Amino acid sequence: MLWTIGLLLILMGFLLALIGIIITIISGIKGRAEGEVKAGGVILIGPIPIILGTDKEVVKWALIFTIFIILLFLALMIIMWWC
């Protein structure tokens, strides 16, 4: 059961990355890629997040997303521990 859930989460991650790449390519083809580009990312090394971004708003959303994912992970760990 856990193996299946883990595999599905990994596949969903690859699918989301692929969808993001496709959307970026399509928007570039349509000419909407002109203007300011904002980007950001998070690298988790153990419990320590390293947040990167091109402006403060992107960093803020990356931090919020990271906190949400960490809380979700902790909740799933607690649920699995009790079962």
mmCIF file as gemmi writes it, N, C-alpha and C atoms, coordinates in Angstrom:
data_model
loop_
_atom_site.group_PDB
_atom_site.id
_atom_site.type_symbol
_atom_site.label_atom_id
_atom_site.label_alt_id
_atom_site.label_comp_id
_atom_site.label_asym_id
_atom_site.label_entity_id
_atom_site.label_seq_id
_atom_site.pdbx_PDB_ins_code
_atom_site.Cartn_x
_atom_site.Cartn_y
_atom_site.Cartn_z
_atom_site.occupancy
_atom_site.B_iso_or_equiv
_atom_site.pdbx_formal_charge
_atom_site.auth_seq_id
_atom_site.auth_asym_id
_atom_site.pdbx_PDB_model_num
ATOM 1 N N . MET Axp A 1 ? 0.829 -1.203 0 1 0 ? 1 A 1
ATOM 2 C CA . MET Axp A 1 ? 0 0 0 1 0 ? 1 A 1
ATOM 3 C C . MET Axp A 1 ? 0.87 1.262 0 1 0 ? 1 A 1
ATOM 4 N N . LEU Axp A 2 ? 1.826 1.335 0.918 1 0 ? 2 A 1
ATOM 5 C CA . LEU Axp A 2 ? 2.687 2.523 0.983 1 0 ? 2 A 1
ATOM 6 C C . LEU Axp A 2 ? 3.566 2.631 -0.26 1 0 ? 2 A 1
ATOM 7 N N . TRP Axp A 3 ? 4.005 1.481 -0.781 1 0 ? 3 A 1
ATOM 8 C CA . TRP Axp A 3 ? 4.82 1.484 -1.977 1 0 ? 3 A 1
ATOM 9 C C . TRP Axp A 3 ? 4.048 2.082 -3.143 1 0 ? 3 A 1
ATOM 10 N N . THR Axp A 4 ? 2.788 1.727 -3.253 1 0 ? 4 A 1
ATOM 11 C CA . THR Axp A 4 ? 1.938 2.238 -4.329 1 0 ? 4 A 1
ATOM 12 C C . THR Axp A 4 ? 1.721 3.738 -4.188 1 0 ? 4 A 1
ATOM 13 N N . ILE Axp A 5 ? 1.459 4.199 -2.964 1 0 ? 5 A 1
ATOM 14 C CA . ILE Axp A 5 ? 1.261 5.641 -2.734 1 0 ? 5 A 1
ATOM 15 C C . ILE Axp A 5 ? 2.534 6.406 -3.062 1 0 ? 5 A 1
ATOM 16 N N . GLY Axp A 6 ? 3.692 5.887 -2.652 1 0 ? 6 A 1
ATOM 17 C CA . GLY Axp A 6 ? 4.962 6.545 -2.96 1 0 ? 6 A 1
ATOM 18 C C . GLY Axp A 6 ? 5.218 6.636 -4.447 1 0 ? 6 A 1
ATOM 19 N N . LEU Axp A 7 ? 4.95 5.546 -5.149 1 0 ? 7 A 1
ATOM 20 C CA . LEU Axp A 7 ? 5.138 5.544 -6.598 1 0 ? 7 A 1
ATOM 21 C C . LEU Axp A 7 ? 4.196 6.532 -7.281 1 0 ? 7 A 1
ATOM 22 N N . LEU Axp A 8 ? 2.95 6.581 -6.823 1 0 ? 8 A 1
ATOM 23 C CA . LEU Axp A 8 ? 1.991 7.537 -7.398 1 0 ? 8 A 1
ATOM 24 C C . LEU Axp A 8 ? 2.422 8.979 -7.153 1 0 ? 8 A 1
ATOM 25 N N . LEU Axp A 9 ? 2.953 9.277 -5.965 1 0 ? 9 A 1
ATOM 26 C CA . LEU Axp A 9 ? 3.414 10.642 -5.68 1 0 ? 9 A 1
ATOM 27 C C . LEU Axp A 9 ? 4.607 11.017 -6.566 1 0 ? 9 A 1
ATOM 28 N N . ILE Axp A 10 ? 5.51 10.073 -6.782 1 0 ? 10 A 1
ATOM 29 C CA . ILE Axp A 10 ? 6.647 10.343 -7.661 1 0 ? 10 A 1
ATOM 30 C C . ILE Axp A 10 ? 6.168 10.596 -9.095 1 0 ? 10 A 1
ATOM 31 N N . LEU Axp A 11 ? 5.252 9.76 -9.565 1 0 ? 11 A 1
ATOM 32 C CA . LEU Axp A 11 ? 4.725 9.939 -10.922 1 0 ? 11 A 1
ATOM 33 C C . LEU Axp A 11 ? 3.964 11.262 -11.052 1 0 ? 11 A 1
ATOM 34 N N . MET Axp A 12 ? 3.221 11.65 -10.012 1 0 ? 12 A 1
ATOM 35 C CA . MET Axp A 12 ? 2.511 12.93 -10.046 1 0 ? 12 A 1
ATOM 36 C C . MET Axp A 12 ? 3.506 14.091 -10.112 1 0 ? 12 A 1
ATOM 37 N N . GLY Axp A 13 ? 4.638 13.988 -9.416 1 0 ? 13 A 1
ATOM 38 C CA . GLY Axp A 13 ? 5.661 15.023 -9.479 1 0 ? 13 A 1
ATOM 39 C C . GLY Axp A 13 ? 6.23 15.174 -10.873 1 0 ? 13 A 1
ATOM 40 N N . PHE Axp A 14 ? 6.536 14.04 -11.512 1 0 ? 14 A 1
ATOM 41 C CA . PHE Axp A 14 ? 7.025 14.102 -12.888 1 0 ? 14 A 1
ATOM 42 C C . PHE Axp A 14 ? 5.969 14.674 -13.824 1 0 ? 14 A 1
ATOM 43 N N . LEU Axp A 15 ? 4.714 14.3 -13.617 1 0 ? 15 A 1
ATOM 44 C CA . LEU Axp A 15 ? 3.635 14.804 -14.465 1 0 ? 15 A 1
ATOM 45 C C . LEU Axp A 15 ? 3.478 16.311 -14.307 1 0 ? 15 A 1
ATOM 46 N N . LEU Axp A 16 ? 3.54 16.814 -13.081 1 0 ? 16 A 1
ATOM 47 C CA . LEU Axp A 16 ? 3.438 18.263 -12.86 1 0 ? 16 A 1
ATOM 48 C C . LEU Axp A 16 ? 4.603 19.004 -13.508 1 0 ? 16 A 1
ATOM 49 N N . ALA Axp A 17 ? 5.809 18.449 -13.408 1 0 ? 17 A 1
ATOM 50 C CA . ALA Axp A 17 ? 6.963 19.075 -14.056 1 0 ? 17 A 1
ATOM 51 C C . ALA Axp A 17 ? 6.787 19.097 -15.568 1 0 ? 17 A 1
ATOM 52 N N . LEU Axp A 18 ? 6.297 18.002 -16.129 1 0 ? 18 A 1
ATOM 53 C CA . LEU Axp A 18 ? 6.064 17.935 -17.572 1 0 ? 18 A 1
ATOM 54 C C . LEU Axp A 18 ? 5.004 18.94 -18.007 1 0 ? 18 A 1
ATOM 55 N N . ILE Axp A 19 ? 3.926 19.061 -17.239 1 0 ? 19 A 1
ATOM 56 C CA . ILE Axp A 19 ? 2.875 20.038 -17.565 1 0 ? 19 A 1
ATOM 57 C C . ILE Axp A 19 ? 3.439 21.453 -17.522 1 0 ? 19 A 1
ATOM 58 N N . GLY Axp A 20 ? 4.275 21.752 -16.529 1 0 ? 20 A 1
ATOM 59 C CA . GLY Axp A 20 ? 4.893 23.078 -16.45 1 0 ? 20 A 1
ATOM 60 C C . GLY Axp A 20 ? 5.769 23.385 -17.647 1 0 ? 20 A 1
ATOM 61 N N . ILE Axp A 21 ? 6.533 22.397 -18.079 1 0 ? 21 A 1
ATOM 62 C CA . ILE Axp A 21 ? 7.392 22.586 -19.247 1 0 ? 21 A 1
ATOM 63 C C . ILE Axp A 21 ? 6.549 22.823 -20.498 1 0 ? 21 A 1
ATOM 64 N N . ILE Axp A 22 ? 5.484 22.037 -20.651 1 0 ? 22 A 1
ATOM 65 C CA . ILE Axp A 22 ? 4.62 22.19 -21.822 1 0 ? 22 A 1
ATOM 66 C C . ILE Axp A 22 ? 3.95 23.559 -21.83 1 0 ? 22 A 1
ATOM 67 N N . ILE Axp A 23 ? 3.461 24.021 -20.688 1 0 ? 23 A 1
ATOM 68 C CA . ILE Axp A 23 ? 2.829 25.344 -20.612 1 0 ? 23 A 1
ATOM 69 C C . ILE Axp A 23 ? 3.832 26.435 -20.954 1 0 ? 23 A 1
ATOM 70 N N . THR Axp A 24 ? 5.066 26.3 -20.478 1 0 ? 24 A 1
ATOM 71 C CA . THR Axp A 24 ? 6.093 27.292 -20.791 1 0 ? 24 A 1
ATOM 72 C C . THR Axp A 24 ? 6.401 27.324 -22.286 1 0 ? 24 A 1
ATOM 73 N N . ILE Axp A 25 ? 6.489 26.163 -22.897 1 0 ? 25 A 1
ATOM 74 C CA . ILE Axp A 25 ? 6.765 26.101 -24.335 1 0 ? 25 A 1
ATOM 75 C C . ILE Axp A 25 ? 5.617 26.711 -25.129 1 0 ? 25 A 1
ATOM 76 N N . ILE Axp A 26 ? 4.38 26.376 -24.765 1 0 ? 26 A 1
ATOM 77 C CA . ILE Axp A 26 ? 3.221 26.912 -25.488 1 0 ? 26 A 1
ATOM 78 C C . ILE Axp A 26 ? 3.131 28.424 -25.341 1 0 ? 26 A 1
ATOM 79 N N . SER Axp A 27 ? 3.366 28.944 -24.131 1 0 ? 27 A 1
ATOM 80 C CA . SER Axp A 27 ? 3.294 30.394 -23.948 1 0 ? 27 A 1
ATOM 81 C C . SER Axp A 27 ? 4.417 31.097 -24.708 1 0 ? 27 A 1
ATOM 82 N N . GLY Axp A 28 ? 5.572 30.448 -24.843 1 0 ? 28 A 1
ATOM 83 C CA . GLY Axp A 28 ? 6.667 31.026 -25.622 1 0 ? 28 A 1
ATOM 84 C C . GLY Axp A 28 ? 6.343 31.052 -27.102 1 0 ? 28 A 1
ATOM 85 N N . ILE Axp A 29 ? 5.669 30.019 -27.577 1 0 ? 29 A 1
ATOM 86 C CA . ILE Axp A 29 ? 5.294 29.963 -28.993 1 0 ? 29 A 1
ATOM 87 C C . ILE Axp A 29 ? 4.257 31.035 -29.311 1 0 ? 29 A 1
ATOM 88 N N . LYS Axp A 30 ? 3.32 31.26 -28.389 1 0 ? 30 A 1
ATOM 89 C CA . LYS Axp A 30 ? 2.266 32.245 -28.629 1 0 ? 30 A 1
ATOM 90 C C . LYS Axp A 30 ? 2.756 33.676 -28.443 1 0 ? 30 A 1
ATOM 91 N N . GLY Axp A 31 ? 3.978 33.869 -27.975 1 0 ? 31 A 1
ATOM 92 C CA . GLY Axp A 31 ? 4.51 35.213 -27.828 1 0 ? 31 A 1
ATOM 93 C C . GLY Axp A 31 ? 4.191 35.846 -26.491 1 0 ? 31 A 1
ATOM 94 N N . ARG Axp A 32 ? 3.699 35.082 -25.545 1 0 ? 32 A 1
ATOM 95 C CA . ARG Axp A 32 ? 3.375 35.641 -24.227 1 0 ? 32 A 1
ATOM 96 C C . ARG Axp A 32 ? 4.572 35.638 -23.296 1 0 ? 32 A 1
ATOM 97 N N . ALA Axp A 33 ? 5.706 35.193 -23.752 1 0 ? 33 A 1
ATOM 98 C CA . ALA Axp A 33 ? 6.88 35.107 -22.904 1 0 ? 33 A 1
ATOM 99 C C . ALA Axp A 33 ? 7.617 36.44 -22.809 1 0 ? 33 A 1
ATOM 100 N N . GLU Axp A 34 ? 7.086 37.475 -23.432 1 0 ? 34 A 1
ATOM 101 C CA . GLU Axp A 34 ? 7.721 38.78 -23.376 1 0 ? 34 A 1
ATOM 102 C C . GLU Axp A 34 ? 7.461 39.427 -22.031 1 0 ? 34 A 1
ATOM 103 N N . GLY Axp A 35 ? 8.4 40.216 -21.568 1 0 ? 35 A 1
ATOM 104 C CA . GLY Axp A 35 ? 8.21 40.926 -20.312 1 0 ? 35 A 1
ATOM 105 C C . GLY Axp A 35 ? 9.063 40.344 -19.201 1 0 ? 35 A 1
ATOM 106 N N . GLU Axp A 36 ? 8.648 40.63 -17.989 1 0 ? 36 A 1
ATOM 107 C CA . GLU Axp A 36 ? 9.413 40.228 -16.816 1 0 ? 36 A 1
ATOM 108 C C . GLU Axp A 36 ? 9.166 38.763 -16.481 1 0 ? 36 A 1
ATOM 109 N N . VAL Axp A 37 ? 10.239 38.068 -16.195 1 0 ? 37 A 1
ATOM 110 C CA . VAL Axp A 37 ? 10.154 36.657 -15.827 1 0 ? 37 A 1
ATOM 111 C C . VAL Axp A 37 ? 10.434 36.527 -14.341 1 0 ? 37 A 1
ATOM 112 N N . LYS Axp A 38 ? 9.558 35.816 -13.645 1 0 ? 38 A 1
ATOM 113 C CA . LYS Axp A 38 ? 9.743 35.57 -12.213 1 0 ? 38 A 1
ATOM 114 C C . LYS Axp A 38 ? 9.9 34.073 -12.014 1 0 ? 38 A 1
ATOM 115 N N . ALA Axp A 39 ? 10.859 33.693 -11.181 1 0 ? 39 A 1
ATOM 116 C CA . ALA Axp A 39 ? 11.093 32.28 -10.936 1 0 ? 39 A 1
ATOM 117 C C . ALA Axp A 39 ? 11.548 32.084 -9.498 1 0 ? 39 A 1
ATOM 118 N N . GLY Axp A 40 ? 11.35 30.887 -9.012 1 0 ? 40 A 1
ATOM 119 C CA . GLY Axp A 40 ? 11.777 30.56 -7.658 1 0 ? 40 A 1
ATOM 120 C C . GLY Axp A 40 ? 11.825 29.067 -7.469 1 0 ? 40 A 1
ATOM 121 N N . GLY Axp A 41 ? 12.439 28.661 -6.386 1 0 ? 41 A 1
ATOM 122 C CA . GLY Axp A 41 ? 12.531 27.244 -6.101 1 0 ? 41 A 1
ATOM 123 C C . GLY Axp A 41 ? 12.943 27.013 -4.672 1 0 ? 41 A 1
ATOM 124 N N . VAL Axp A 42 ? 12.793 25.768 -4.239 1 0 ? 42 A 1
ATOM 125 C CA . VAL Axp A 42 ? 13.135 25.395 -2.875 1 0 ? 42 A 1
ATOM 126 C C . VAL Axp A 42 ? 13.971 24.123 -2.923 1 0 ? 42 A 1
ATOM 127 N N . ILE Axp A 43 ? 15.049 24.118 -2.169 1 0 ? 43 A 1
ATOM 128 C CA . ILE Axp A 43 ? 15.878 22.934 -2.009 1 0 ? 43 A 1
ATOM 129 C C . ILE Axp A 43 ? 15.814 22.559 -0.54 1 0 ? 43 A 1
ATOM 130 N N . LEU Axp A 44 ? 15.335 21.345 -0.262 1 0 ? 44 A 1
ATOM 131 C CA . LEU Axp A 44 ? 15.267 20.87 1.12 1 0 ? 44 A 1
ATOM 132 C C . LEU Axp A 44 ? 16.452 19.947 1.375 1 0 ? 44 A 1
ATOM 133 N N . ILE Axp A 45 ? 17.302 20.329 2.297 1 0 ? 45 A 1
ATOM 134 C CA . ILE Axp A 45 ? 18.408 19.481 2.732 1 0 ? 45 A 1
ATOM 135 C C . ILE Axp A 45 ? 18.092 19.109 4.174 1 0 ? 45 A 1
ATOM 136 N N . GLY Axp A 46 ? 17.488 17.938 4.306 1 0 ? 46 A 1
ATOM 137 C CA . GLY Axp A 46 ? 17.006 17.522 5.626 1 0 ? 46 A 1
ATOM 138 C C . GLY Axp A 46 ? 15.876 18.445 6.039 1 0 ? 46 A 1
ATOM 139 N N . PRO Axp A 47 ? 15.946 18.98 7.239 1 0 ? 47 A 1
ATOM 140 C CA . PRO Axp A 47 ? 14.884 19.893 7.687 1 0 ? 47 A 1
ATOM 141 C C . PRO Axp A 47 ? 15.14 21.356 7.321 1 0 ? 47 A 1
ATOM 142 N N . ILE Axp A 48 ? 16.226 21.629 6.619 1 0 ? 48 A 1
ATOM 143 C CA . ILE Axp A 48 ? 16.616 23.012 6.333 1 0 ? 48 A 1
ATOM 144 C C . ILE Axp A 48 ? 16.24 23.373 4.902 1 0 ? 48 A 1
ATOM 145 N N . PRO Axp A 49 ? 15.305 24.333 4.733 1 0 ? 49 A 1
ATOM 146 C CA . PRO Axp A 49 ? 14.954 24.753 3.365 1 0 ? 49 A 1
ATOM 147 C C . PRO Axp A 49 ? 15.888 25.86 2.863 1 0 ? 49 A 1
ATOM 148 N N . ILE Axp A 50 ? 16.295 25.756 1.615 1 0 ? 50 A 1
ATOM 149 C CA . ILE Axp A 50 ? 17.047 26.812 0.945 1 0 ? 50 A 1
ATOM 150 C C . ILE Axp A 50 ? 16.121 27.339 -0.139 1 0 ? 50 A 1
ATOM 151 N N . ILE Axp A 51 ? 15.688 28.601 0.018 1 0 ? 51 A 1
ATOM 152 C CA . ILE Axp A 51 ? 14.679 29.172 -0.866 1 0 ? 51 A 1
ATOM 153 C C . ILE Axp A 51 ? 15.346 30.172 -1.801 1 0 ? 51 A 1
ATOM 154 N N . LEU Axp A 52 ? 15.097 30.006 -3.091 1 0 ? 52 A 1
ATOM 155 C CA . LEU Axp A 52 ? 15.67 30.87 -4.116 1 0 ? 52 A 1
ATOM 156 C C . LEU Axp A 52 ? 14.544 31.572 -4.863 1 0 ? 52 A 1
ATOM 157 N N . GLY Axp A 53 ? 14.776 32.788 -5.294 1 0 ? 53 A 1
ATOM 158 C CA . GLY Axp A 53 ? 13.761 33.489 -6.066 1 0 ? 53 A 1
ATOM 159 C C . GLY Axp A 53 ? 14.294 34.763 -6.672 1 0 ? 53 A 1
ATOM 160 N N . THR Axp A 54 ? 13.563 35.242 -7.683 1 0 ? 54 A 1
ATOM 161 C CA . THR Axp A 54 ? 13.987 36.448 -8.375 1 0 ? 54 A 1
ATOM 162 C C . THR Axp A 54 ? 13.416 37.721 -7.758 1 0 ? 54 A 1
ATOM 163 N N . ASP Axp A 55 ? 12.346 37.603 -6.994 1 0 ? 55 A 1
ATOM 164 C CA . ASP Axp A 55 ? 11.815 38.774 -6.286 1 0 ? 55 A 1
ATOM 165 C C . ASP Axp A 55 ? 11.16 38.322 -4.975 1 0 ? 55 A 1
ATOM 166 N N . LYS Axp A 56 ? 10.777 39.3 -4.161 1 0 ? 56 A 1
ATOM 167 C CA . LYS Axp A 56 ? 10.261 38.987 -2.826 1 0 ? 56 A 1
ATOM 168 C C . LYS Axp A 56 ? 8.946 38.221 -2.861 1 0 ? 56 A 1
ATOM 169 N N . GLU Axp A 57 ? 8.089 38.501 -3.831 1 0 ? 57 A 1
ATOM 170 C CA . GLU Axp A 57 ? 6.798 37.816 -3.9 1 0 ? 57 A 1
ATOM 171 C C . GLU Axp A 57 ? 6.97 36.329 -4.216 1 0 ? 57 A 1
ATOM 172 N N . VAL Axp A 58 ? 7.873 36.014 -5.12 1 0 ? 58 A 1
ATOM 173 C CA . VAL Axp A 58 ? 8.13 34.612 -5.453 1 0 ? 58 A 1
ATOM 174 C C . VAL Axp A 58 ? 8.709 33.881 -4.246 1 0 ? 58 A 1
ATOM 175 N N . VAL Axp A 59 ? 9.615 34.516 -3.533 1 0 ? 59 A 1
ATOM 176 C CA . VAL Axp A 59 ? 10.204 33.902 -2.341 1 0 ? 59 A 1
ATOM 177 C C . VAL Axp A 59 ? 9.133 33.68 -1.279 1 0 ? 59 A 1
ATOM 178 N N . LYS Axp A 60 ? 8.217 34.648 -1.128 1 0 ? 60 A 1
ATOM 179 C CA . LYS Axp A 60 ? 7.132 34.506 -0.148 1 0 ? 60 A 1
ATOM 180 C C . LYS Axp A 60 ? 6.268 33.298 -0.475 1 0 ? 60 A 1
ATOM 181 N N . TRP Axp A 61 ? 5.872 33.138 -1.746 1 0 ? 61 A 1
ATOM 182 C CA . TRP Axp A 61 ? 5.032 32.01 -2.135 1 0 ? 61 A 1
ATOM 183 C C . TRP Axp A 61 ? 5.784 30.689 -2.037 1 0 ? 61 A 1
ATOM 184 N N . ALA Axp A 62 ? 7.078 30.704 -2.33 1 0 ? 62 A 1
ATOM 185 C CA . ALA Axp A 62 ? 7.876 29.484 -2.183 1 0 ? 62 A 1
ATOM 186 C C . ALA Axp A 62 ? 7.954 29.08 -0.712 1 0 ? 62 A 1
ATOM 187 N N . LEU Axp A 63 ? 8.093 30.055 0.176 1 0 ? 63 A 1
ATOM 188 C CA . LEU Axp A 63 ? 8.126 29.77 1.612 1 0 ? 63 A 1
ATOM 189 C C . LEU Axp A 63 ? 6.792 29.212 2.097 1 0 ? 63 A 1
ATOM 190 N N . ILE Axp A 64 ? 5.691 29.812 1.658 1 0 ? 64 A 1
ATOM 191 C CA . ILE Axp A 64 ? 4.358 29.331 2.044 1 0 ? 64 A 1
ATOM 192 C C . ILE Axp A 64 ? 4.155 27.904 1.539 1 0 ? 64 A 1
ATOM 193 N N . PHE Axp A 65 ? 4.53 27.64 0.302 1 0 ? 65 A 1
ATOM 194 C CA . PHE Axp A 65 ? 4.38 26.309 -0.274 1 0 ? 65 A 1
ATOM 195 C C . PHE Axp A 65 ? 5.245 25.293 0.486 1 0 ? 65 A 1
ATOM 196 N N . THR Axp A 66 ? 6.461 25.693 0.845 1 0 ? 66 A 1
ATOM 197 C CA . THR Axp A 66 ? 7.352 24.798 1.583 1 0 ? 66 A 1
ATOM 198 C C . THR Axp A 66 ? 6.788 24.457 2.952 1 0 ? 66 A 1
ATOM 199 N N . ILE Axp A 67 ? 6.267 25.445 3.656 1 0 ? 67 A 1
ATOM 200 C CA . ILE Axp A 67 ? 5.667 25.198 4.971 1 0 ? 67 A 1
ATOM 201 C C . ILE Axp A 67 ? 4.475 24.262 4.83 1 0 ? 67 A 1
ATOM 202 N N . PHE Axp A 68 ? 3.65 24.468 3.815 1 0 ? 68 A 1
ATOM 203 C CA . PHE Axp A 68 ? 2.493 23.593 3.585 1 0 ? 68 A 1
ATOM 204 C C . PHE Axp A 68 ? 2.93 22.154 3.327 1 0 ? 68 A 1
ATOM 205 N N . ILE Axp A 69 ? 3.932 21.965 2.484 1 0 ? 69 A 1
ATOM 206 C CA . ILE Axp A 69 ? 4.405 20.622 2.156 1 0 ? 69 A 1
ATOM 207 C C . ILE Axp A 69 ? 5.018 19.949 3.383 1 0 ? 69 A 1
ATOM 208 N N . ILE Axp A 70 ? 5.781 20.684 4.181 1 0 ? 70 A 1
ATOM 209 C CA . ILE Axp A 70 ? 6.372 20.101 5.387 1 0 ? 70 A 1
ATOM 210 C C . ILE Axp A 70 ? 5.285 19.696 6.372 1 0 ? 70 A 1
ATOM 211 N N . LEU Axp A 71 ? 4.262 20.536 6.555 1 0 ? 71 A 1
ATOM 212 C CA . LEU Axp A 71 ? 3.164 20.181 7.455 1 0 ? 71 A 1
ATOM 213 C C . LEU Axp A 71 ? 2.39 18.972 6.938 1 0 ? 71 A 1
ATOM 214 N N . LEU Axp A 72 ? 2.181 18.905 5.635 1 0 ? 72 A 1
ATOM 215 C CA . LEU Axp A 72 ? 1.511 17.744 5.044 1 0 ? 72 A 1
ATOM 216 C C . LEU Axp A 72 ? 2.332 16.478 5.263 1 0 ? 72 A 1
ATOM 217 N N . PHE Axp A 73 ? 3.635 16.573 5.072 1 0 ? 73 A 1
ATOM 218 C CA . PHE Axp A 73 ? 4.518 15.439 5.289 1 0 ? 73 A 1
ATOM 219 C C . PHE Axp A 73 ? 4.474 14.988 6.748 1 0 ? 73 A 1
ATOM 220 N N . LEU Axp A 74 ? 4.523 15.936 7.687 1 0 ? 74 A 1
ATOM 221 C CA . LEU Axp A 74 ? 4.462 15.579 9.102 1 0 ? 74 A 1
ATOM 222 C C . LEU Axp A 74 ? 3.131 14.934 9.457 1 0 ? 74 A 1
ATOM 223 N N . ALA Axp A 75 ? 2.038 15.453 8.908 1 0 ? 75 A 1
ATOM 224 C CA . ALA Axp A 75 ? 0.723 14.863 9.168 1 0 ? 75 A 1
ATOM 225 C C . ALA Axp A 75 ? 0.655 13.435 8.642 1 0 ? 75 A 1
ATOM 226 N N . LEU Axp A 76 ? 1.185 13.197 7.449 1 0 ? 76 A 1
ATOM 227 C CA . LEU Axp A 76 ? 1.194 11.848 6.896 1 0 ? 76 A 1
ATOM 228 C C . LEU Axp A 76 ? 2.077 10.915 7.721 1 0 ? 76 A 1
ATOM 229 N N . MET Axp A 77 ? 3.195 11.409 8.22 1 0 ? 77 A 1
ATOM 230 C CA . MET Axp A 77 ? 4.054 10.587 9.071 1 0 ? 77 A 1
ATOM 231 C C . MET Axp A 77 ? 3.35 10.208 10.367 1 0 ? 77 A 1
ATOM 232 N N . ILE Axp A 78 ? 2.638 11.153 10.971 1 0 ? 78 A 1
ATOM 233 C CA . ILE Axp A 78 ? 1.901 10.864 12.198 1 0 ? 78 A 1
ATOM 234 C C . ILE Axp A 78 ? 0.786 9.862 11.948 1 0 ? 78 A 1
ATOM 235 N N . ILE Axp A 79 ? 0.069 10.03 10.845 1 0 ? 79 A 1
ATOM 236 C CA . ILE Axp A 79 ? -0.998 9.089 10.509 1 0 ? 79 A 1
ATOM 237 C C . ILE Axp A 79 ? -0.441 7.694 10.292 1 0 ? 79 A 1
ATOM 238 N N . MET Axp A 80 ? 0.674 7.583 9.578 1 0 ? 80 A 1
ATOM 239 C CA . MET Axp A 80 ? 1.275 6.276 9.324 1 0 ? 80 A 1
ATOM 240 C C . MET Axp A 80 ? 1.807 5.661 10.616 1 0 ? 80 A 1
ATOM 241 N N . TRP Axp A 81 ? 2.284 6.492 11.528 1 0 ? 81 A 1
ATOM 242 C CA . TRP Axp A 81 ? 2.811 5.99 12.794 1 0 ? 81 A 1
ATOM 243 C C . TRP Axp A 81 ? 1.702 5.413 13.66 1 0 ? 81 A 1
ATOM 244 N N . TRP Axp A 82 ? 0.517 6.052 13.655 1 0 ? 82 A 1
ATOM 245 C CA . TRP Axp A 82 ? -0.609 5.58 14.47 1 0 ? 82 A 1
ATOM 246 C C . TRP Axp A 82 ? -1.253 4.323 13.891 1 0 ? 82 A 1
ATOM 247 N N . CYS Axp A 83 ? -1.161 4.124 12.584 1 0 ? 83 A 1
ATOM 248 C CA . CYS Axp A 83 ? -1.814 2.962 11.962 1 0 ? 83 A 1
ATOM 249 C C . CYS Axp A 83 ? -0.999 1.75 12.1 1 0 ? 83 A 1
